Amino acid sequence: MPLRLLREQVQRFTSGSINRQIFGAATAIAAVTGLVKCAAMIREMVIAWRFGTRDDLDAFTLAVVVPFAIINVFTVPFRTAFLPLYIQRQEREGQSSAMRLLTGAMLWSGGLLLILTCLMVVSGPYYLPLLASNFTADKLRLTFYLLCAISPLVLFSGFSELCGGALNASHRFALVAAIPMISITLSVVL
């Protein structure tokens, strides 16, 4: 009950002027981002607990380098290019047209990211030895297995970036700030 009362007071305060709305959105983003950062810290603690500072951690660290590079190079800029088109479509042609654009963008970007993910995994045995020339054969094999396990994050990240853009356009800022929890949770589970 007190949580509902607090939520109602926050909504009343942030539904006034545009400055109050911006303040409310920024506060929600900051709160959720703080939770995400805490979850990331917990992830790092779980990784350190699970792998320690042995060879396992070296393998994991190297295994995430290429997937995260693909995520940063392809998915984040795609969202930046997609968002203005989505907003324009939403304003001019309505929500259903914007959703069709989102669906098409998800199909195309999903196809591209699937191809990149497959190339990343298939070529792993060739580029991993170059990146980890001092790894033993067992450590290199573990790195490749971890790369395979982590590879779905590329697709999930691409979809979350597009959906995040659509949610931002719909003024659902706190939800977008919470999206990184998915990859953090998957990293801990995998």
RAWO-V792736 format. One record per run of one state. SS is the DSSP state (~ for helix, > for strand, _ for the rest). FROM is the first residue (numbers start at 1). LEN is the number of residues. If there is no record, write none. Layout:
# RAWO-V792736
ss=SS from=FROM len=LEN
ss=SS from=FROM len=LEN
This chain:
# RAWO-V792736
ss=_ from=1 len=1
ss=~ from=2 len=13
ss=_ from=15 len=3
ss=~ from=18 len=34
ss=_ from=52 len=3
ss=~ from=55 len=39
ss=_ from=94 len=1
ss=~ from=95 len=28
ss=_ from=123 len=1
ss=~ from=124 len=8
ss=_ from=132 len=5
ss=~ from=137 len=14
ss=_ from=151 len=1
ss=~ from=152 len=18
ss=_ from=170 len=3
ss=~ from=173 len=6
ss=_ from=179 len=1
ss=~ from=180 len=10
ss=_ from=190 len=1
